[in-house]
Every structure is written in structure tokens, then in C-alpha cells.
Amino acid sequence: MSHAASAPPSGPVPFARENSLKLLKDMLRIRRMEEKCAELYGAAKIRGFLHLYIGEEAVATGAMHALARGDNVVATYREHGHALLKGVPMERIMAEMFGKKEGCSRGRGGSMHLFDAAARFYGGNAIVGGGLPLAVGFALAAKLRGEERLTACFFGEGAMAEGAFHESVNLAALWKLPVAFFCENNLYAMGTAIERSEAQTDLTVKAASYGIEAFAVDGMDVVACYEGARRARELVMAGGGPVFVEFRTYRFRAHSMFDPELYRDKAEVEEWKKRGPIHTFTARLKEQGHLTEERFLDIDSQVAAEVERAVAFAEAGTWEPVEDLTRDVYAP
């Protein structure tokens, strides 16, 4: 697979103005929240692991807008944006990052383990491919209960080298389960380029071998991501079994805050930045008269205020008392 960036997304946005602005605002919410997280990590307010989604915002935004409120979502360790747009409040996400008990996982999970059953967001998972079998279980439960509910499972292309991927897709296909497999292919599984780990780099071919619908979309274009996810949901809910979507995207930051990023050329990153989902979508909206610079700055200001409120909430949060150290710890 070529790592060269193609032409930036362009052309009219086929959505109503207010819907388009909601997409833009949600991409900005993810971006600004994560930029603040990187800053706080540098200040040692956030510790442990931190995997940023910067550059990939179109995927979570487009997909989440295409899902129904009652759908289940299972994600990876790069899941902050998915959690936010699934309805986990930014304050609770930030408190979790800080390790405070007001966090969505009581401060015990941190960046990689965001979880909120009320929002039907079932993790955040630090294990590569770990969410795939869980998603199949949620989909089986929905089918057995007769619920009209999709389970969307997000994972990176590196997970497709795991046995859990093949076992999960095979079982979901056999039982025609209502699950959408959303692969966020950012070309580098940690620091390994896809062609160095996958003999077949067209990931839709692998998925299609299980007899399911599989297609790819431009993961840098929020319009394409929305339409791809919506198509997948419609196909699944029609009863045809699982669907696989490859979102071809790119992360602008290193794999994690510990990554020296020696495996890719800086010029490649700069080329991909020209396809950045936020500024290309902004340009398209301005071109068709749906957005002015003044309105953009107003939206960005609203987002900045939300981020500041989230940080203040986390700062004011409390540490879990030492007496709770053994709470929820299994001991035979």
C-alpha cells in the first residue's frame, strides 16, 4: 500500500448547514481536547500511556454521527474521541486521564480504559484486538434478545494480524451477527509499516474472504466516513450479517507519547497534513457559503471553553481513598 497522500478531500458537502457545523464542531472537540491532554501530559498532570487521535478525527466523527444512540461501541486504546462522541462527558474523560475518582472508570483505567455503560461505550482496551471478541459477544446478546441494536467495533490495522480478528469475524459471519467491524488503517501498527507485516495490504480482501460485505472509504474525509458507516449500519440492520469497513486514515502524532517516531519520514507526515480532516472540511464549507471565518472562530471558542471546564473539573477532582485499594479486585 502506498504511503503517499492523495489529493485532499474537496467538493460540496452534501449535508444541511447545521449538520455540517455539528460535524465540524465534533472534530474540533476531539482535536482541542487531545491537544490539551498532550500539554497536560508534558506537565505531568496526566501520566501513564497516552495515544493521541490527532489527524484521524474524521473517522470517529463520521461514524458516530451515523450510529444510533442505542448502538454499542467497543474501541481501542486510541479511543478518546470515540468515547466523547458516544456521549461520555468531557469532564469525566479528563478526570479519568488525571486518575481522579470522578473519572468514567473511577480513575483506575486512565487514557486506555475509558468506559461508560450508560452511554453504551464499552471500552477502551489496551490489548491489540482485545475488543473484537467482546463486540461479537455484544452482537450475539442483541440477536438473542431480539434487539434492533448494532455493535460497532473500532480497531487498528495491526489488529488484523491477531488471531482474535479472524476468530471474531468468522464467528460473526457464521451466525450473521449485527456487528460492524470498523478498521482504522493509519498505515503504521505502532512503528511497523503495513507492508512489513501484511502480505495482503488491501484489508478489504482479507475481510471479504469470510463471505461478508467489505469496502474501504477515505478516512480523512468526514463525509466519506459518515456515508460509509451509515451504509454499513443499513446493511447490518437489514439482517445480512456483519460488515467490514476500512477507513484509510493517518495519525499526525507519534504512536504514543513515548514514541521517538524513527520509522517514518517527516516529509510524509507533512504531506498527509495537507489532507487534514478539519481544515479541508472547513475549506469546503466556506467555499459553499456554509461557514464564515467568524463562525469558525466562534465554534472554536465554544470548544475551548468546554475543554477548560473539563480541566477545571479534573483538577478539582478527588483521589480514590486508599481504603478502596482492593475494591473490585478479584481474589480466589
C-alpha positions as CSV (number, residue, x, y, z in Angstrom):
1,M,0.0,0.0,0.0
2,S,1.3,3.4,-0.9
3,H,2.0,5.8,2.0
4,A,1.8,8.8,-0.4
5,A,-1.0,11.2,0.4
6,S,-3.6,11.7,-2.4
7,A,-5.4,14.9,-3.2
8,P,-7.2,16.5,-0.3
9,P,-11.0,15.9,0.1
10,S,-12.8,18.5,-1.9
11,G,-16.2,19.4,-3.4
12,P,-19.6,20.4,-1.9
13,V,-20.6,18.9,1.4
14,P,-24.0,17.1,0.8
15,F,-25.4,17.9,4.3
16,A,-27.6,20.6,5.7
17,R,-25.6,23.5,7.0
18,E,-26.3,22.9,10.7
19,N,-25.5,19.2,10.4
20,S,-22.2,20.1,8.7
21,L,-21.4,22.5,11.5
22,K,-22.1,19.8,14.1
23,L,-19.6,17.5,12.3
24,L,-17.0,20.3,12.3
25,K,-17.6,21.1,16.0
26,D,-17.2,17.5,17.0
27,M,-13.9,17.1,15.1
28,L,-12.7,20.3,16.9
29,R,-13.8,18.9,20.2
30,I,-11.7,15.8,19.8
31,R,-8.7,17.8,18.5
32,R,-8.7,20.5,21.2
33,M,-9.3,18.0,24.0
34,E,-6.3,15.9,22.8
35,E,-4.1,18.9,22.3
36,K,-4.8,19.9,25.9
37,C,-4.1,16.3,27.0
38,A,-0.7,16.4,25.3
39,E,0.0,19.7,27.1
40,L,-1.1,18.3,30.5
41,Y,1.0,15.2,29.9
42,G,4.0,17.4,29.5
43,A,3.1,19.0,32.8
44,A,2.9,15.5,34.4
45,K,-0.8,16.1,35.2
46,I,-1.6,13.1,33.0
47,R,0.6,10.0,33.4
48,G,0.9,6.5,32.1
49,F,0.2,5.9,28.4
50,L,-1.4,8.4,26.1
51,H,-2.2,7.6,22.5
52,L,-3.5,10.6,20.5
53,Y,-6.0,10.6,17.7
54,I,-4.9,13.8,16.1
55,G,-5.3,13.5,12.3
56,E,-7.9,10.7,12.5
57,E,-10.9,12.8,13.8
58,A,-13.0,12.3,10.7
59,V,-13.4,8.6,11.3
60,A,-14.8,8.7,14.9
61,T,-16.9,11.8,14.0
62,G,-18.4,10.5,10.8
63,A,-19.0,7.0,12.2
64,M,-20.6,8.2,15.5
65,H,-23.0,10.5,13.7
66,A,-24.1,7.6,11.5
67,L,-24.8,5.3,14.5
68,A,-28.0,5.2,16.6
69,R,-28.0,6.3,20.2
70,G,-28.7,2.8,21.4
71,D,-25.9,1.1,19.5
72,N,-23.0,-0.4,21.3
73,V,-19.4,0.8,20.7
74,V,-16.2,-1.0,21.5
75,A,-12.9,0.8,20.8
76,T,-9.1,0.6,21.2
77,Y,-6.5,2.4,23.4
78,R,-6.8,5.4,21.0
79,E,-10.4,5.9,22.0
80,H,-10.8,9.4,23.5
81,G,-12.7,10.8,20.5
82,H,-15.0,7.7,20.3
83,A,-15.9,8.0,24.0
84,L,-16.6,11.7,23.7
85,L,-18.9,11.5,20.7
86,K,-20.7,8.4,22.1
87,G,-21.8,10.6,25.0
88,V,-19.2,10.3,27.7
89,P,-18.9,13.8,29.2
90,M,-15.6,15.5,28.5
91,E,-15.3,16.3,32.3
92,R,-15.4,12.6,33.1
93,I,-12.9,11.7,30.4
94,M,-10.5,14.4,31.6
95,A,-10.9,13.3,35.3
96,E,-10.1,9.7,34.2
97,M,-7.0,11.0,32.5
98,F,-6.0,12.6,35.8
99,G,-6.7,9.4,37.7
100,K,-9.4,11.0,39.7
101,K,-12.3,9.0,41.1
102,E,-14.8,11.3,39.3
103,G,-13.5,9.8,36.1
104,C,-15.6,7.5,34.0
105,S,-13.7,4.5,35.3
106,R,-13.2,5.9,38.8
107,G,-9.6,7.0,37.8
108,R,-8.5,3.4,37.6
109,G,-8.3,3.0,33.9
110,G,-6.7,6.1,32.6
111,S,-6.3,7.0,28.9
112,M,-6.6,3.5,27.5
113,H,-9.6,2.3,29.5
114,L,-12.4,4.8,29.2
115,F,-15.8,3.1,29.9
116,D,-19.4,4.2,30.3
117,A,-22.1,1.6,30.3
118,A,-24.8,4.3,30.4
119,A,-23.5,5.7,27.1
120,R,-23.1,2.1,25.8
121,F,-19.4,2.7,25.4
122,Y,-17.8,-0.5,26.4
123,G,-14.1,0.5,26.4
124,G,-11.1,1.4,25.6
125,N,-9.0,-1.7,25.5
126,A,-5.2,-1.8,25.9
127,I,-4.9,-5.2,24.2
128,V,-4.5,-5.1,20.4
129,G,-7.6,-6.8,19.0
130,G,-9.0,-7.2,22.5
131,G,-12.2,-5.5,21.7
132,L,-13.1,-7.8,18.8
133,P,-14.4,-10.8,20.7
134,L,-16.2,-8.5,23.1
135,A,-18.0,-6.9,20.2
136,V,-19.1,-10.3,18.9
137,G,-20.5,-11.1,22.3
138,F,-22.5,-7.9,22.5
139,A,-23.8,-8.6,19.0
140,L,-24.8,-12.1,19.9
141,A,-26.6,-10.8,23.0
142,A,-28.5,-8.3,20.9
143,K,-29.6,-11.0,18.4
144,L,-30.7,-13.5,21.2
145,R,-32.7,-10.7,22.8
146,G,-34.3,-9.6,19.6
147,E,-32.9,-6.1,20.0
148,E,-32.6,-3.7,17.0
149,R,-29.1,-2.8,18.0
150,L,-25.8,-2.6,16.2
151,T,-22.4,-3.2,17.8
152,A,-19.6,-1.1,16.2
153,C,-16.1,-2.3,16.9
154,F,-13.2,0.0,16.1
155,F,-9.6,-1.3,15.8
156,G,-6.4,-0.5,14.0
157,E,-5.0,-2.4,11.1
158,G,-2.4,-4.0,13.4
159,A,-5.2,-6.0,15.0
160,M,-5.8,-7.8,11.7
161,A,-2.6,-9.7,12.3
162,E,-4.1,-11.1,15.5
163,G,-5.9,-14.4,15.7
164,A,-8.7,-12.7,17.5
165,F,-9.6,-10.8,14.4
166,H,-10.1,-13.9,12.3
167,E,-11.9,-15.8,15.0
168,S,-14.2,-12.9,15.6
169,V,-15.1,-12.2,12.0
170,N,-15.5,-15.9,11.2
171,L,-18.0,-16.4,14.1
172,A,-19.9,-13.2,13.4
173,A,-20.2,-14.3,9.7
174,L,-21.3,-17.8,10.6
175,W,-24.0,-16.6,13.0
176,K,-24.9,-13.5,10.9
177,L,-24.5,-11.2,13.9
178,P,-25.3,-7.4,13.9
179,V,-21.8,-6.1,14.2
180,A,-19.8,-3.6,12.1
181,F,-16.1,-4.1,12.0
182,F,-14.5,-0.6,11.6
183,C,-10.8,-0.8,10.8
184,E,-8.9,2.5,11.3
185,N,-5.9,1.9,9.0
186,N,-3.3,4.6,9.7
187,L,-0.6,2.6,7.9
188,Y,1.6,2.1,11.0
189,A,0.8,-0.5,13.6
190,M,2.8,1.2,16.4
191,G,6.0,1.6,14.4
192,T,5.6,-1.1,11.7
193,A,4.6,-0.1,8.2
194,I,1.7,-2.2,6.9
195,E,3.6,-3.7,4.0
196,R,6.2,-5.0,6.5
197,S,3.6,-7.0,8.4
198,E,0.8,-7.8,5.9
199,A,1.3,-9.8,2.8
200,Q,-2.1,-8.6,1.5
201,T,-2.3,-4.9,2.2
202,D,-5.8,-4.5,0.8
203,L,-7.5,-5.2,4.1
204,T,-11.0,-5.5,2.5
205,V,-9.8,-8.6,0.6
206,K,-9.0,-10.3,3.9
207,A,-12.3,-9.5,5.5
208,A,-14.3,-10.4,2.3
209,S,-12.7,-13.9,2.5
210,Y,-15.2,-14.6,5.3
211,G,-18.1,-14.0,3.0
212,I,-19.1,-10.6,4.3
213,E,-19.5,-7.2,2.7
214,A,-16.3,-5.3,2.9
215,F,-15.3,-1.9,1.5
216,A,-12.9,1.0,2.0
217,V,-13.5,4.7,2.4
218,D,-11.3,7.8,2.7
219,G,-10.7,8.2,6.4
220,M,-9.6,11.8,6.0
221,D,-13.0,12.9,4.7
222,V,-15.7,13.1,7.3
223,V,-18.3,13.0,4.6
224,A,-17.0,9.7,3.3
225,C,-16.7,8.3,6.8
226,Y,-20.3,9.2,7.7
227,E,-21.6,7.7,4.4
228,G,-19.5,4.6,4.8
229,A,-20.6,4.0,8.4
230,R,-24.2,4.7,7.5
231,R,-24.1,2.2,4.6
232,A,-22.5,-0.4,6.9
233,R,-25.2,0.1,9.5
234,E,-28.0,-0.2,7.0
235,L,-26.6,-3.4,5.6
236,V,-26.1,-5.0,9.0
237,M,-29.5,-4.0,10.3
238,A,-31.2,-5.4,7.2
239,G,-30.1,-8.8,8.6
240,G,-27.3,-9.7,6.2
241,G,-24.7,-10.2,9.0
242,P,-21.5,-8.3,9.7
243,V,-19.9,-5.7,7.5
244,F,-16.3,-4.6,7.4
245,V,-15.2,-1.0,6.6
246,E,-11.6,0.1,6.2
247,F,-11.2,3.7,7.0
248,R,-7.9,4.8,5.3
249,T,-6.5,7.4,7.6
250,Y,-3.3,8.8,9.1
251,R,-2.2,9.9,12.6
252,F,-0.2,13.1,12.7
253,R,1.4,12.5,16.1
254,A,3.6,9.6,17.2
255,H,2.1,6.3,18.2
256,S,2.2,7.3,21.9
257,M,3.9,10.0,24.0
258,F,6.9,7.6,24.4
259,D,7.4,7.0,20.7
260,P,10.6,8.7,19.1
261,E,8.9,8.2,15.7
262,L,12.0,7.0,13.8
263,Y,10.1,4.7,11.4
264,R,8.6,7.3,9.1
265,D,9.8,10.4,7.2
266,K,8.8,13.8,8.5
267,A,8.1,14.9,4.9
268,E,5.5,12.1,4.6
269,V,3.7,13.4,7.7
270,E,3.7,17.0,6.3
271,E,2.2,15.7,3.1
272,W,-0.6,14.0,4.9
273,K,-1.3,17.1,7.0
274,K,-2.4,18.7,3.7
275,R,-5.3,16.2,3.9
276,G,-6.1,17.1,7.5
277,P,-9.8,16.4,8.1
278,I,-10.6,19.6,9.9
279,H,-9.0,22.3,7.7
280,T,-10.1,20.6,4.4
281,F,-13.7,20.3,5.7
282,T,-13.6,23.9,6.9
283,A,-12.4,25.0,3.4
284,R,-15.2,23.1,1.7
285,L,-17.9,24.6,3.9
286,K,-16.5,28.1,3.4
287,E,-16.4,27.6,-0.4
288,Q,-20.1,26.7,-0.5
289,G,-21.1,29.6,1.8
290,H,-22.0,27.4,4.9
291,L,-19.3,28.8,7.1
292,T,-17.5,32.2,7.7
293,E,-14.2,32.7,9.5
294,E,-16.1,34.5,12.2
295,R,-18.5,31.5,12.8
296,F,-15.5,29.1,12.8
297,L,-13.8,31.1,15.5
298,D,-17.0,31.2,17.5
299,I,-17.3,27.4,17.3
300,D,-13.6,27.0,18.2
301,S,-14.1,29.4,21.2
302,Q,-17.1,27.3,22.4
303,V,-14.9,24.1,22.2
304,A,-12.0,25.8,24.1
305,A,-14.4,26.8,26.9
306,E,-15.6,23.1,27.1
307,V,-12.1,21.9,27.4
308,E,-11.2,24.4,30.1
309,R,-14.3,23.3,32.1
310,A,-13.2,19.7,31.8
311,V,-9.7,20.5,33.0
312,A,-11.1,22.5,36.0
313,F,-13.4,19.6,36.8
314,A,-10.4,17.2,36.7
315,E,-8.2,19.5,38.8
316,A,-10.9,19.8,41.4
317,G,-11.5,16.0,41.5
318,T,-10.5,13.7,44.3
319,W,-8.2,10.8,44.6
320,E,-9.7,7.4,45.5
321,P,-9.2,6.7,49.2
322,V,-6.5,4.1,50.0
323,E,-9.2,2.0,51.7
324,D,-10.7,1.3,48.2
325,L,-7.4,-0.2,47.0
326,T,-8.8,-3.7,47.0
327,R,-12.3,-2.7,45.7
328,D,-13.2,-4.7,42.5
329,V,-10.0,-6.8,42.8
330,Y,-10.7,-10.5,42.4
331,A,-9.0,-12.8,44.9
332,P,-9.8,-16.6,44.9
